[in-house]
């Protein structure tokens, strides 16, 4: 089992961390060559020992972002606590920048909107009308700028747009709700610390963006339910105002749901009187219209009611309008 952990962390160090976080690349490479640390990590359930999760837990507990030897000493000193904390945690990438890739699709939907997110975490993707947007070209020149009606937001979402720029507008959101297996409260200091810890060291500006979005969410909290989305979706739908267009979003969450449950959930969403906005790997679902060739598709698929609208980076750093192709 220790060997499996070392191999997993070696792959992460070689393939996932470079270019995104040199700190995590160093730590993962260190684990890959350290049987003692790998043995501690092997005590964590397999579904909870992903490098980003383990690293985030240690940072939340106070490990800092120093060199591997310093981090190693921290892990050895706090091993039991780290194992216990990882066992009870899950990755919750609550990245508001995803809304930059979803905004062109939201722009197609008539409001007012009741926005419901599955896998909402702290709900930071439930405030598309409260953030500012800057869409730029490859050279960084601004192609489009949008701000809330009351002026520029403390949260600025900048995204690169390749090719055509469709019509863009901020939605009029009148209700916000979410469901999550382990929802986080933007008003809770511990939950805020956990979300900050999930930001990889080296991701410039991301922690500040998440912090500012947490402030917005804490000032106007969404309706948030805890539990399985398939079991609690109808309850949340009933809570939404009937005179608003119900928009259900599943940004990046379906890939974490087992296939049978995922299929049942998608079928349930599509049976509702609601619009469905999602961003997913191209081969994850078979509902795309038109069909998507996964080996030829760049990035993730952004879709409205299963209709393909754009290709995008899964975290919203870039997108390309593909509707009509």
Order of alpha helices (4+ residues) and beta strands (2+ residues): alpha-alpha-alpha-alpha-alpha-alpha-alpha-beta-beta-beta-beta-beta-alpha-alpha-beta-alpha-beta-alpha-beta-beta-beta-beta
